[in-house]
Amino acid sequence: MPDRCFVVIYIHFPLHESLGPRLYRRISVWEGPDATSRKTNVDTDWQWRQLSDKNCAINPKEEEGMRTGTVERRTNETDIIATVHLDGTGEYSVDTGIGFLDHMLEQLSRHSLMDLEIKAKGDLHIDFHHTTEDTGIAIGQAVADALGERRGIQRYGLAVVPMDEACTRVALDISSRPYLVWKVNFTKPKLGEIDTELFKEWFHAFAHAAGITLHVENLYGENNHHIVESCFKALARALKAAVAIDLSKSDAVPSTKGTLGGSL
């Protein structure tokens, strides 16, 4: 009779955090002549790999590390650097020079669990158009870079997000066929110092740079702040679902064509 026994328990969380389906493992170490005295529970990757069988499946995305994309965009109008970590924890460092846009990008990061760093300098002395649009382009390109060949992703995302009296629905497809459907109306021309018409410009720029088919529909609402914030939060939740890894097909491109690059 061995004096030590290892018991490995697998726990499956189908929609856990940013990676979607995942296997979590708890390793209980039992000691004593009859292996009846539990000593400790272990959850570390090092001990998991020491104790696991070589044939046990480990999510390749975990093995490779976080999916990361960095884009530097410099024009005569803006100077932007953006970095995203799709498998993050929703940490952010945002500075665009536009307070309300910063607030919305922080919501995007927090509710998608995508880590986001963005620093933008733009021609704000003219207006906020170029900086708003170009941050959408830079973040979208960084997301596209982080996705790479888009292997293993869930691809589709759907979220309905309420904020007080407002409610917005976002559906998206990470298809490499960029398109924006925007059904959002505002009753005021500005929120803070930003023109409300610029939010459509941001979503259009993001969708086209990321290669996403994106449908944004405000179902109802009265407060313009609540309306636009529910749009960004719904995008975040839908994006979180779409970039999550499907462990049953973690190395497959989710398309019958075998590719999600270029025009399909």
C-alpha positions in Angstrom: 0.0 0.0 0.0 1.6 3.3 -1.0 2.1 6.0 1.7 1.1 8.8 -0.6 -1.8 9.2 -3.1 -2.5 12.1 -5.5 -6.1 12.8 -6.3 -6.7 15.1 -9.3 -10.1 16.8 -9.7 -11.1 18.5 -12.9 -13.6 21.3 -12.7 -15.1 22.6 -16.0 -16.3 26.2 -16.2 -17.8 26.6 -19.7 -17.8 30.5 -19.7 -15.1 31.4 -17.2 -13.5 34.8 -17.7 -11.7 35.7 -20.8 -10.8 32.3 -22.2 -14.2 30.8 -22.2 -14.3 27.0 -21.6 -11.4 26.0 -19.3 -10.4 23.2 -17.1 -9.4 24.0 -13.6 -7.6 21.5 -11.4 -7.3 20.9 -7.7 -4.7 18.4 -6.6 -5.2 16.9 -3.2 -2.3 15.2 -1.6 -3.2 12.3 0.8 -0.6 10.9 3.1 -0.2 8.1 5.7 -0.1 4.3 5.6 -3.7 4.1 4.3 -3.6 7.4 2.4 -6.4 8.8 4.6 -4.9 12.0 5.8 -5.2 14.9 3.4 -2.2 17.2 3.6 -2.8 20.0 1.2 -4.5 21.3 -1.9 -2.3 22.4 -4.8 -3.4 24.6 -7.8 -0.1 25.7 -9.2 0.9 25.2 -12.8 4.3 23.8 -11.8 3.0 21.0 -9.6 0.1 20.4 -12.1 2.6 19.7 -14.9 4.8 17.5 -12.6 1.8 15.4 -11.7 -0.1 15.3 -14.9 0.1 12.7 -17.6 1.8 13.8 -20.9 -1.4 13.0 -22.8 -3.6 15.3 -20.7 -4.8 18.2 -22.8 -3.7 21.7 -21.8 -5.2 24.7 -23.5 -2.5 25.7 -26.0 -3.4 29.3 -25.5 -2.4 28.9 -21.9 0.9 27.3 -22.9 1.8 30.1 -25.3 0.8 32.9 -23.0 -1.6 35.7 -23.4 -2.7 36.8 -26.9 -1.2 40.3 -27.3 -1.3 43.0 -29.9 0.5 46.3 -30.1 0.0 49.0 -32.7 1.7 52.3 -33.1 -0.2 54.8 -35.4 1.4 58.0 -36.3 -0.1 60.6 -38.7 0.0 64.4 -39.1 -3.2 64.3 -37.0 -2.5 61.8 -34.2 0.2 59.9 -32.5 -1.1 56.7 -30.8 0.3 53.6 -29.2 -2.2 50.8 -28.2 -1.6 47.4 -26.6 -4.2 44.8 -25.8 -4.0 41.5 -23.9 -7.1 39.5 -24.8 -6.5 37.0 -21.9 -6.2 39.7 -19.3 -8.1 40.8 -16.2 -9.5 44.1 -17.3 -6.7 46.3 -16.3 -6.2 49.5 -18.2 -4.2 52.6 -18.6 -6.0 55.0 -20.9 -5.1 58.6 -21.9 -6.5 60.0 -25.1 -6.9 63.6 -23.9 -10.7 63.2 -24.2 -12.1 62.6 -20.7 -15.4 61.0 -21.8 -13.7 58.7 -24.4 -11.2 57.6 -21.7 -14.2 56.7 -19.5 -15.8 54.6 -22.3 -12.5 52.8 -23.1 -12.0 51.9 -19.5 -15.5 50.3 -19.5 -14.5 48.4 -22.6 -11.4 47.0 -20.9 -13.1 46.3 -17.6 -16.1 44.4 -18.9 -14.3 42.4 -21.6 -11.4 41.5 -19.2 -9.2 42.7 -22.0 -6.2 44.5 -20.7 -5.8 47.8 -22.5 -3.0 50.4 -22.6 -3.5 53.4 -24.9 -1.7 56.7 -25.1 -2.9 59.2 -27.7 -1.9 62.7 -28.7 -4.1 64.3 -31.2 -5.0 67.7 -32.8 -7.6 68.4 -30.1 -7.2 72.1 -30.8 -9.2 71.5 -34.0 -11.8 69.0 -32.7 -12.0 65.5 -31.3 -12.8 63.7 -34.6 -9.3 62.5 -35.6 -8.4 61.3 -32.1 -11.6 59.5 -31.5 -11.5 57.8 -34.9 -7.8 56.9 -34.8 -8.1 55.4 -31.3 -10.8 53.1 -32.7 -8.5 52.1 -35.5 -5.5 51.5 -33.3 -7.4 49.4 -30.7 -9.1 47.4 -33.5 -5.8 46.7 -35.2 -4.3 45.6 -31.9 -7.2 43.2 -31.4 -6.8 41.8 -34.9 -3.0 41.3 -34.3 -3.7 39.6 -30.9 -6.2 37.2 -32.6 -3.7 36.2 -35.3 -5.2 33.4 -37.4 -8.2 33.4 -35.1 -7.8 29.7 -34.3 -9.9 28.3 -31.6 -12.1 31.3 -30.9 -15.8 31.2 -30.4 -16.1 33.8 -33.1 -19.6 35.0 -32.3 -20.7 37.2 -29.4 -24.0 38.5 -28.2 -24.8 40.8 -25.2 -27.7 42.8 -24.0 -26.7 45.3 -21.4 -29.0 47.6 -19.4 -27.9 50.8 -17.7 -30.7 52.3 -15.6 -33.4 53.2 -18.1 -31.3 52.4 -21.2 -30.7 49.0 -22.8 -28.4 48.1 -25.7 -27.9 44.9 -27.7 -24.6 44.1 -29.5 -24.1 41.1 -31.8 -20.8 40.5 -33.5 -18.9 38.1 -35.7 -15.1 38.1 -35.8 -15.3 37.2 -39.4 -12.7 39.4 -41.2 -15.7 40.9 -43.0 -15.9 44.3 -41.4 -19.3 45.9 -41.2 -21.1 48.2 -38.8 -24.9 48.4 -38.2 -25.5 51.4 -35.9 -29.0 51.9 -34.6 -28.3 54.5 -31.9 -29.9 57.9 -31.6 -28.9 60.7 -29.2 -31.0 63.7 -28.2 -28.0 66.0 -27.4 -25.2 67.0 -29.7 -22.5 66.7 -27.0 -21.6 64.7 -23.9 -19.1 66.7 -21.9 -17.0 68.2 -24.7 -17.3 65.3 -27.2 -19.8 65.3 -30.1 -22.2 62.4 -29.7 -21.9 61.8 -33.5 -18.3 60.7 -32.9 -19.3 57.5 -31.1 -20.5 56.0 -34.4 -17.1 57.0 -35.9 -15.3 55.2 -33.1 -17.4 52.0 -33.5 -17.0 52.1 -37.3 -13.2 52.5 -37.0 -12.9 49.7 -34.5 -15.1 47.2 -36.4 -13.2 47.8 -39.7 -9.7 47.7 -38.2 -10.5 44.6 -36.2 -12.2 42.8 -39.0 -15.5 42.4 -37.1 -19.1 42.4 -38.3 -20.7 44.6 -35.6 -24.3 45.3 -34.9 -25.1 47.9 -32.2 -28.7 48.6 -31.4 -29.9 50.8 -28.5 -33.3 49.2 -27.7 -34.5 52.2 -25.6 -33.2 54.9 -23.3 -33.4 58.5 -22.4 -30.2 59.6 -20.8 -27.5 60.0 -23.5 -24.7 59.1 -21.1 -26.5 55.8 -20.2 -27.1 55.1 -23.9 -23.5 55.4 -25.0 -22.1 53.7 -22.0 -24.4 50.7 -22.5 -23.1 50.5 -26.0 -19.5 50.2 -24.9 -20.4 47.7 -22.1 -22.4 45.6 -24.5 -19.5 45.6 -27.0 -17.2 44.5 -24.2 -19.4 41.6 -23.1 -19.9 40.4 -26.7 -16.2 40.7 -27.5 -15.3 38.7 -24.4 -17.6 35.9 -25.5 -16.3 35.9 -29.1 -12.6 35.9 -28.4 -13.0 33.1 -25.8 -11.2 29.8 -26.7 -13.4 26.8 -27.5 -11.3 24.0 -26.0 -13.1 21.4 -28.1 -11.7 23.1 -31.2 -8.8 25.0 -29.8 -6.6 24.6 -32.9 -9.3 25.0 -35.6 -10.4 28.1 -37.4 -14.1 28.5 -36.9 -15.1 28.6 -40.6 -15.9 25.9 -43.2 -13.5 27.7 -45.5 -10.6 27.0 -43.1 -9.6 30.6 -42.8 -10.8 33.8 -41.3 -8.3 36.0 -43.2 -9.1 38.2 -46.1 -12.6 38.4 -47.7 -15.0 35.5 -47.1 
